[in-house]
Amino acid sequence: MQTLVLRIPDDLARELETEAKENHLTKSEIVRRRLIAGGRRISENNIGFDLIADLVGTIETGPVDMSNRKKNYLKTTGYGKSGHR
């Protein structure tokens, strides 16, 4: 791996430091990920989505209005009701 040394503005340095602490990563890893992403700030959630992006929309069964009527569907399945212990 190559090494690159550069100077950045103080506000960008603080932003990198904050993001590194929030995500438990090194500043170098944050910079590498931003360079790969074209400079956009990316989060761990985005990285997780990238891992499953090819699966989104592949399930062909199930109610088409699930997002609008989720509570109704959960009630019909009995989800969340505790049984006898």
C-alpha positions as CSV (number, residue, x, y, z in Angstrom):
1,M,0.0,0.0,0.0
2,Q,1.3,3.5,-0.9
3,T,1.7,6.3,1.6
4,L,0.3,9.8,0.8
5,V,1.0,12.8,3.0
6,L,-1.2,15.9,2.6
7,R,-2.3,19.0,4.5
8,I,-6.0,19.6,5.2
9,P,-8.0,22.4,6.7
10,D,-8.5,22.3,10.5
11,D,-12.3,21.9,10.1
12,L,-11.9,18.9,7.8
13,A,-9.4,17.4,10.3
14,R,-12.0,17.8,13.1
15,E,-14.7,16.2,11.0
16,L,-12.5,13.2,10.2
17,E,-11.5,12.9,13.9
18,T,-15.2,12.9,14.9
19,E,-16.2,10.4,12.2
20,A,-13.3,8.1,13.1
21,K,-14.3,8.1,16.8
22,E,-18.0,7.6,16.0
23,N,-17.3,4.6,13.8
24,H,-14.3,3.2,15.8
25,L,-12.1,3.5,12.7
26,T,-8.8,5.2,12.0
27,K,-8.7,8.5,10.2
28,S,-6.8,6.8,7.4
29,E,-9.6,4.3,6.9
30,I,-12.2,7.1,6.8
31,V,-10.1,8.9,4.1
32,R,-9.7,5.7,2.1
33,R,-13.5,5.1,2.2
34,R,-14.3,8.7,1.2
35,L,-11.9,8.6,-1.7
36,I,-13.5,5.3,-2.9
37,A,-17.0,6.9,-2.4
38,G,-16.0,10.0,-4.4
39,G,-15.6,12.3,-1.3
40,R,-19.1,11.7,0.0
41,R,-19.4,11.0,3.7
42,I,-20.5,7.3,4.2
43,S,-21.6,5.6,7.3
44,E,-21.5,2.1,8.5
45,N,-25.2,1.7,7.6
46,N,-24.4,2.6,4.0
47,I,-21.6,0.0,3.9
48,G,-24.0,-2.6,5.2
49,F,-26.6,-1.7,2.6
50,D,-23.9,-2.1,-0.1
51,L,-23.5,-5.7,1.0
52,I,-27.2,-6.5,0.4
53,A,-28.0,-4.1,-2.4
54,D,-28.1,-6.9,-5.0
55,L,-30.8,-8.7,-2.9
56,V,-33.2,-5.7,-2.6
57,G,-36.4,-6.3,-4.6
58,T,-35.7,-10.0,-5.2
59,I,-38.5,-11.4,-3.1
60,E,-41.6,-11.8,-5.2
61,T,-44.1,-12.9,-2.6
62,G,-45.8,-11.1,0.2
63,P,-48.3,-8.3,0.5
64,V,-47.6,-5.4,-1.8
65,D,-48.8,-2.8,0.7
66,M,-46.8,-4.2,3.7
67,S,-45.1,-0.9,4.5
68,N,-48.5,0.9,4.8
69,R,-50.3,-1.8,6.7
70,K,-47.6,-3.4,8.8
71,K,-49.5,-3.2,12.1
72,N,-52.5,-5.0,10.6
73,Y,-50.3,-7.8,9.2
74,L,-48.5,-8.2,12.5
75,K,-51.8,-8.5,14.3
76,T,-53.0,-11.2,12.0
77,T,-49.9,-13.3,12.6
78,G,-50.0,-12.8,16.4
79,Y,-46.6,-11.3,16.4
80,G,-45.7,-9.8,19.7
81,K,-48.3,-11.7,21.8
82,S,-46.6,-13.6,24.6
83,G,-47.6,-17.2,25.2
84,H,-48.0,-18.9,28.5
85,R,-44.7,-19.4,30.3
